[in-house]
Amino acid sequence: MFNFFNKKASSFLGIDIGTNSIKLVELESIGGRPRLVTYGAVEVDSQVARSEETQASRQDQERIAAAIRLLLQKTGARSRFAVAALPNFSVFSSTISLPKLGEKQIAEAIQWEAKKFVPMPIENVVLDWKVLGQKNDKATDQKNPSSGAPENSSQEKLTPNTSDEKNLAKCDTVLNILLTAAPKHLVERYVAIFKLAGISLLSLETESFALARSLVGNEDSSILIADVGSLTTDLTVVRAQVPVFSRSINVGGKTITKAIADSMGIDEARAEQFKRDAGFSTSKDAQAGVSKVIQQSFSSVINEMKYTLEIQQNQGMKIEKILLTGGSSLLPSLDQHIANVLQIKVFIANPWARVSYPRDLEEALESIAQRIGVAVGLAMREIE
């Protein structure tokens, strides 16, 4: 997405600054396949780095940079070239259609088109674009509608168009372009943090692109990734390995914990344990009441999943399966609950499936798999 340097290195870091922790994965390419060099995580309140509303002071930036330096030391990482991810909710994206133009002309048209959907002055964002493909005739256009692009959850769905649809209709070849805009102050904050940490930040991309790379691989079918985090659940539709739709729901593990605590009149530490024990189980034992609260608090996510499946189905692009990831995706019976309600195949995702690693690390890597998918995908970007 947003590229800053073009450096040659033997290995690369994927660094995921989450809400409560920072994850690191270092990969190198051996025989054309990613191989694990090292990995690790450190607990830290890093919300200030991701927040659009909170102004991160120099002290905040230094605190997060210090955590990254500690992580480098703990893991013994040898590379100092990294890719990082911006949170999905902070990035505005849409697909647009343009006549087939030269690169310079496309860049000029992008500036104009961005004004139509970015809810802030263009001078306050960093723009990036990628050609997803081209359409050669109207029949192709009808079979491959370009709606359903990655979009920020706070925006209404956007219909791609150009400033002159009549001229577009006359074109023999139309380019389908993914247009992305990130707040400039957020990009500058990430750049500053990595500079303080002594790391060359090669590029920034969204979490959805990183997860598509680590979890989907070369599959061309339509897949829904549900990243169930501590504060939010991000839904991303991946089609032919490219994220084409993204939505963030303000429900996560902490939301569920708080719902249990409020419902039962207990403290959140005890509610957290109840959540992990009961999960989405349908058994009629003493935990049934807890499971019911959990299901109710997660219902808005289920509804958004259902809506997303229906939208894609109506566009003639049926989603084949759902992949679960994120720290809260391992709640007991969550996969079964979603599969039963939505009548679709649901799998726990494995970001290590396309990575070589020592077999004696298998158990340890499995234990953190749901929390480290973004970091794996980020590191993969520079070696694939």
Stockholm file with secondary structure:
# STOCKHOLM 1.0

chainA/1-384         MFNFFNKKASSFLGIDIGTNSIKLVELESIGGRPRLVTYGAVEVDSQVARSEETQASRQDQERIAAAIRLLLQKTGARSRFAVAALPNFSVFSSTISLPKLGEKQIAEAIQWEAKKFVPMPIENVVLDWKVLGQKNDKATDQKNPSSGAPENSSQEKLTPNTSDEKNLAKCDTVLNILLTAAPKHLVERYVAIFKLAGISLLSLETESFALARSLVGNEDSSILIADVGSLTTDLTVVRAQVPVFSRSINVGGKTITKAIADSMGIDEARAEQFKRDAGFSTSKDAQAGVSKVIQQSFSSVINEMKYTLEIQQNQGMKIEKILLTGGSSLLPSLDQHIANVLQIKVFIANPWARVSYPRDLEEALESIAQRIGVAVGLAMREIE
#=GR chainA/1-384 SS CEECCCCCCSEEEEEEECSSEEEEEEEEEETTEEEEEEEEEEECCCHHHHCSSSCCCHHHHHHHHHHHHHHHHHHTCCCCEEEEEECGGGCEEEEEEEESCCHHHHHHHHHHHHTTTCSSCGGGEEEEEEEEEEECSHHHHHHSCCCCCBCCTTSCCCCCCCSCHHHHHHCSCEEEEEEEEEEHHHHHHHHHHHHHTTCEEEEEEEHHHHHIIIIITTCCSCEEEEEECSSCEEEEEEETTEEEEEEEESCCHHHHHHHHHHHHTCCHHHHHHHHHHHTTCCCCSTTHHHHHHHHHHTHHHHHHHHHHHHHHHHTTCCCCEEEEESTTTTSTTHHHHHHHHHTSEEEECCTTTTCBCCGGGHHHHHHHGGGSHHHHHHHHHTTC
#=GC SS_cons         CEECCCCCCSEEEEEEECSSEEEEEEEEEETTEEEEEEEEEEECCCHHHHCSSSCCCHHHHHHHHHHHHHHHHHHTCCCCEEEEEECGGGCEEEEEEEESCCHHHHHHHHHHHHTTTCSSCGGGEEEEEEEEEEECSHHHHHHSCCCCCBCCTTSCCCCCCCSCHHHHHHCSCEEEEEEEEEEHHHHHHHHHHHHHTTCEEEEEEEHHHHHIIIIITTCCSCEEEEEECSSCEEEEEEETTEEEEEEEESCCHHHHHHHHHHHHTCCHHHHHHHHHHHTTCCCCSTTHHHHHHHHHHTHHHHHHHHHHHHHHHHTTCCCCEEEEESTTTTSTTHHHHHHHHHTSEEEECCTTTTCBCCGGGHHHHHHHGGGSHHHHHHHHHTTC
//
